[in-house]
């Protein structure tokens, strides 16, 4: 009896949400298999596009299952070829890969005999038709959207601060949301020249405007906030800016003031950039008297020289020379940087632990493999009993089907275990190299790199007292490593091993390999 896997797929959110297509596809294929006496081994379904196979998670699971059970699968069935793929080149590649392991694919409503050469022509037609239709739909959608944009309509997902809506005439447009006020405040802060883009993003994040760095930069450049829409260049038509149908959130004068600052045409921006490079610790120092965050500024001496300070704005007399603060902070980094001896021991113990984990996985794989072998023995004995007439064919079929399905799942689990943890030690090695050179890395970094190190390593602000720099809280990984350094002096390898293993489970933000 032929063994088959059912594959069903929909390509739109609406179909996936309402579910009317997937159950229908499954029902049709199962009925076909029942009539043709084909045994259904497993069913995979998903709601992803047919443009490529790499972005389909359930297809990947299906392929993994087939590879683990290639001797037990004959065919993969779907309703029509467009459920399988809408990309001719990609479809042929996958068909060839499956054929190499003895598995065919077919559509029950558009069946093809792939052993007949002429079938390849029909296959090309079946695959090309939906691909051509996709291209036509894409062109019509792009041209329709562009035409609407030229009349001020907004035809894509609403940007932050707006929601999609339609006008009284039914035209696609935008309406401000509760976040519109945060957008206005963002532009107002940038216009002062007191904060750069990243500092402004972090400030607004605390107020509820949670957005990535790249999206935030696009936000402050987006003319949609002044009521305009960009119509992209297309064919022989140039890019243009038109008045949108929607309400502006930001004053046009304020918007272009911010653009001047971002483009370096503002004196305020130039002054701030210079000041920022001088004060990498700004926003990371706590006043030792009142606990508030220190600000920074530059004063000019009588002879025209510039003097840089970190100081408190709350009336405290906390005042630290920037140059001295930087030296003390670099000394602190030097004290917490992991040395080569500790790094090597850390790596060796983790390697040992990783090997133990691998040994445990290998034992589990061996156990699963024994279960697979036991199933083979059971099926073999059942075949002997069938041959001797001790059991009926129907009983044999039920027993064999049950055990074959269990065997298929066990093989799949074996494949998954073999793929676990392949890059773990490489990531650990890269992370250790960063910590071994922490001070040097900080000194050589630009302002953005220094800010990243500060935010990643220190859980609390820095405090300067008695000509020393300290912090109330370090990143969890560094705490573990410092414990290890202390224990190294006492030669307590068992405890060292435990702490190192614990620290491997915490990756510092901003230091992922």
N, C-alpha and C positions, 0 to 999 in steps of 0.2 A: 504493500500500500504506500502511495506517495505521501511524503511529509511536507507540509507547507507552513509558511509564516504569513499571516495576514498583515498588510500594511495599509492604514487609512490615514488620510491627511486632508486638512482644510487650510486655506490660505488667507482667510480674512478673520478679523477679530469678531465680527458679527456671527459668522458660522461657528467659531469656537465657543463664543459665549452662550449662544442659544442651543448649540449641540444637535441641530436637526440633520446635519450632513454626516457626521462621523458615525452615529448609530446605523444610519441607512446603509452606508458603505459596508460596515461590518456585517450587517444582516444579509446583504446581497452576496457577499463573498462566502459567508458560512453556508448559505443555501446552495451555492455553486459547489462547494467542497463536499457537501452531503450527497448531492446528486452524482458527482464524479467519484465518490468514495475516496476522497483525499483527507488525510488526517491533519487537523490543525494543531500544530505544536505550540504556537504562541501568537499573540496579537500585539502589535505596536501601533500607536496612533499619536498624532501631533497636529499643532496648528501653526506651522511655520511655512514660510514662502518656499516655492519650488525652484528658486533661482539657483541655489547651490546646495550641496549636501553637507558642507562643513558647518553651516549654521543651524542644522537640524539636530537637536539633542537626542530625540528618540530614534532617529535613523542611526546615529552613532551607537546607541545601545543595541539596536537590531543587528548592526554589522558585527559588533563585538560578540553577540550571542551566536551569530552564524559561524564566525571563526572558531569559537569554542566548541561548536557542535556541527561542524561542516559535513561529517559523515551521516548525520541524522536529519539533514535538511535537503530537500530536493528543489523547492521552488519558493519564491516570494511572490505573493499575489496581491493585486490591487485592482480597483475597478477600471480606471482608464489610465492611459499613459501620462496624461497631464498630472495625475496624482503622484506619479513616480518622479517626473521631472519636466521642466519647461526649458531646459537648456540642453541642446543636442550634444555638444561636446562633453559636458559633464556626465550626461546619461550614458554615453558610450564608454567612458572611462570606468564608471561604476559597474556596468554590465560586464566588461572585460575582467575586472577584479573578481567579481562573483563567479564568473565562468571558470576562472583559474582554480577556484576551490570547489568546483563541481556543483554550483548552485545557479539556477536560472531565474529569470524574472518574467512575469507575464501579466497582461491586463485581461480580466475575464470578459469585459465588454468589447475589447479590441484585440482578441487573441492572435498571436503570431507563432508560427513554427520556425524557431530560429535556426533549425537545421537546414532549412530551405534558403538558399542565397537570396532569392527574390524578396524574402521577408524583410531584409535589411532596408529595402527601398521604402516599404510601407512603414517601417519603424521610424525612418527619417521623416516621413510625412507626418506621422502621429506626433512626433516630438517637435517638429518645426512649426506646425500650425499654432499651438499655444504660445510658442516663443514669439512668433510674428504678431499674434494678437496682443501679447504683452507689450511689445514695442509700439504698436498702434495706440493702445490705451495710454501708454506713457507720453507719447507725443501729443495726443489730444488733451490729456490732463495738463501738461506743461503749457501748451498754447492757450487753453482756456483760463488757467490760473494767471498767466501773464497778461491776458486781455483784461481780466478783472482787476489786477494790480494797477494797470494804467489808469483805471477810473477811481483809484483810491481804496479798493477793497483789500482786505487782509485775508489771504486764503490758506494760511498754514497755522500751525499751533501757536496760540497766543504767547507772547514773551512774558517774562516775570513782571508783575504789576498790572497785567491786563487779563481779561478772560474773553473767549470767543463769543460773539453774539451777532445777530442779524439786525439790520436797520428795518424801518417800517416798510421799506420797499423790498425787503428780503435779501439785501446785499450783505456779503460776509464782512464783518467789521470787528471792532474791539471795544471793550468797556473797562474802565479802571476798576481794580480790586482794592482790598484793604492794604495791600502792599505798595500801592501807588505812593503813599506818603513816605515810605522807606526809600523808594527810588528817588524822590525829590530831595530827601535829606542826603542821599549819596552824592548827588551832583553838587549840592550846597557845600558839603565837606571838601570835595575835591577842588572846588573853585577857590577855596581859601589858600591853596598851595601849602598848607601845613602838613598834609599827609599824602603819602604816595598811594598808588592804586591798591597794593596789598594791605597796607595799614588800614585803609578805608574799608576794604572788604572784611577784615577781621573785626573792625569796630562795628560794622553793620551786621555782621554775623551774630554778635551778642544781642542785637536788637531784634533778631528773627529773620534776617535776610540771608538764609543759608544757601550758598551757591559756590561752585568751584572757582578756582582762580581763572581758568580760561574763559568760562562763561561770564564771569564778572567783568573781565576786560572787554568782551564783546558787548556787554550791557551798556557800559559807559561810552561806547562808540556808536550805539544804535540810534539812528535818527527817528525810529518809530516813536520814541518818547517825546518828540516835539511835533507829533502829528503828521509825520511824513512817511512815505513808503518808498523803498528802493526797488526799482524795476530793473532786474539784471539784464545784461546784454544777451541778445539772442539772434542768431543768424547774422543779418546785416544791420540790425538795430543796436545802437549803443546803449549803455546803461544810463538810466535817468532817475531823478528823484521827483516824486509827485506828491501833491497834497492828499493825505489820507482822509477817509470818511470818519475816522475815530477822533476822540478828544485827546489833546496833548496832555502829558503829565508834567513835563519840564518846560520852563520858560526857554524860548529859543536863544536869547542872549546868554543865559546861564550855561546852556548846553555848549555853545561855541567858545565860551570862556574856558570851560573844562577841556575842550579839544585843543585849544592853544597851549594849555598847561601840559597836556599829555604829549603834544608834539614838540615841546621844548621851546615854544615861542614866548613863554611868559617869564618875566624876571622872578616872580615868586617861585616858580617851579625850579629855576636854576639855583636859587638860593637854598631851597629846601633839599635838593639833591646833594649839594655840597655838604650841608649840615648833617644829612643822614649818613653819609659815608664816614663822617667824623664820629658819629654816635651810634655804633652798632648795638650797644647795650640799652639803648633807649626803649622804655617799656618793660624792661626786665629787671630793674633794680627797685628794691623796696626801701622806703625811708626807715632807718633804724630807730627813729624817735616816734613817728606817728603811724607807720605801717602803710602809708600811701605810696603809690608808684611815683618814682622820680621822673621829672621831665629833663630836658637838656637845652642848653643855649650857648651861644658864643658872645663874648664881650670883647671890645676893642680897648687896648691899653693906651696910655698917654702918648706913647711913641708909635702908635699905629699897629702894634702887634695884636694877633688874635689869640684869645684864651678860651678854651672849651671846658665846660663844666656840666656835671649832672647835679641837679638840685631839686629841692622840694618846693611846691607852690603853696603849701598850707601854712606858711608862717614859720615853719621850723627852720633852723639854721643849717640844715643838712646840705653840704656842698662838697662835691668830690671832683677833683681834677680828672678830666676824661683820660688823659695819658696814664695817670696813676691807676685808675680803675681798670684800664685795659691790661696793664702789666699784672695786677693782682688776679684778674680773672684768668689770664693765660697760665699763671702759676697754679691756680685751682684746676684747670684742665690738665696740666702736667701731672698733678697728684692723682687724678682719677683715671688717667689713661692706662689701659691694661698693658703690662710689659710682655715681652716675648715669652718668658718662662711660663707665666700664667696662661697666656694665649695658647701655647703649645699643649699645656696640660689640659686646658679646657677642651681643646679639639680632640685630643686623644681619648679623654673620658667619654665625651659625647659620641665619638666614633665607636667606642666599646659598647655604649648603651644602644646605639643604633644597630650594631651588629647583633646585640641580644634581641632587639625588636625583630630584626630580620630572621633570626633563628626561630623566634616564636611564630612568625608568619610562615616560615618554611615547614615547621611542625604542623601547622594548621593545614597547609597545602597537602602535606603527606597524608594527614588524616582524611581530608576530603577525597584524595586520590584513592585511598583504601576503600572508602564508601562507594566510589565509582566502580572499582574492581569487584566489590561485593555484589553490586547490582548486576554486573556482567555475568557473575557466577549464577545468580538467581535466575536471570533470563535464560542462560544456557541450560540449567536444570529443568526449567519449564519447557523448553524446546524438546528435551529428551523425553519428558513425561507425555508431551503431545505426540511425539513420534511413536511411543509405546502404547498410545491409546489410553493413558491413565487420566487425562483431562481432555475436555472438549475444546474445540477451536475457539469458541466464543469466550470461554474462561481464560484461555491462553492470551487472547487479544487484549482483554481487559487488564490482565496482570502485566503484560509487556508494555502497554501504553502508559500505565501508571508509573512503572519504574523508568521508562525511557524519559518521561517528563522530569522526574526527580533527577535523573542523571544529567539532563541538559542544564538544569538550574545549578547543580554542583559544579559542572564544568565552567559555567559562567562565573561562579564565585571564585574558582581557582584563578581564572584570568584576571579578575579584579584585584586579588591579593598580590599577584605577581607584578602589577603595575604601581603598587603603593610605594611612596617614599623614594623614588629614583633620583630626585635632585636635592634631597634634604641636606646632605653633607656639603655639597657645593655652596648652598646658600649660607650655611654656618661659616664656611671658610671666608666668604666675601664679607660677611658681617664682622668677623674678627679682625680682618685687615683694616676696616674702618676704625675700630676701637683702638687698635695698636698705634694709629697715627692721628689720634683725635686732635691734639694740640696743633700739630703741623697742618692738619686739614683745615682747622678753624682759621689759622693765620693766613693761609693761602686762599681762602674763599672770598668771594665778593660779598656785598652786603646781604643779598638774598640767601646765600649759603650760610652765612653766620647766623642769620635769623632762624634758619631751619635747624641748625645745630642747637641753638639756645632753646627753641621750643620743644625739641625732641628729647634732650638730655635732662632738662631741669623741670621738675613738676611744680616748683614754686619759684618765687622771685629770688634774686640775689640780694645779699645784705653785705655792706661794707662797714666793718668795725675794727678798731685797733689795728689799722693798717693790714687787714686781712679781708679776703673775700670768702663768703660761705653761702650755703643754701640750705633751706629747711627740708627739701625733699628732692631726691634724685629719681630718674627713671628706674623702674623696677629691675631692669636688666643690670644696670650699673650697681644697684644695691646688692644683687646677688654676687656680682663679680668682686665687689669690695669685701664681701664676707669671705669669698674664696681666698683673696689675698691674705686676709687676717689668719685664716685657718692653715694656709700654706706654711706659715711660720711654725705652727704646732705639729705639722706633718700628719694632720688628720685627714687622710685620703678618703675615708668612707664618707665623712660629712662633706668634704669638698665635692666628691662625686655627686652627692645628693643635690647640693646647691647648684652645681653646674647643669645638672639635668633639668632642674626647675627653671633656671634662667633661659634654657633653650626654648622653653614654651612661651616666652614673652618677647616679641619683636618690637623694638623701639620705633615709634612713628617717625617717618622720614628717613629711615635707614634700611628699608627693605631692599635686598639685592635686586 
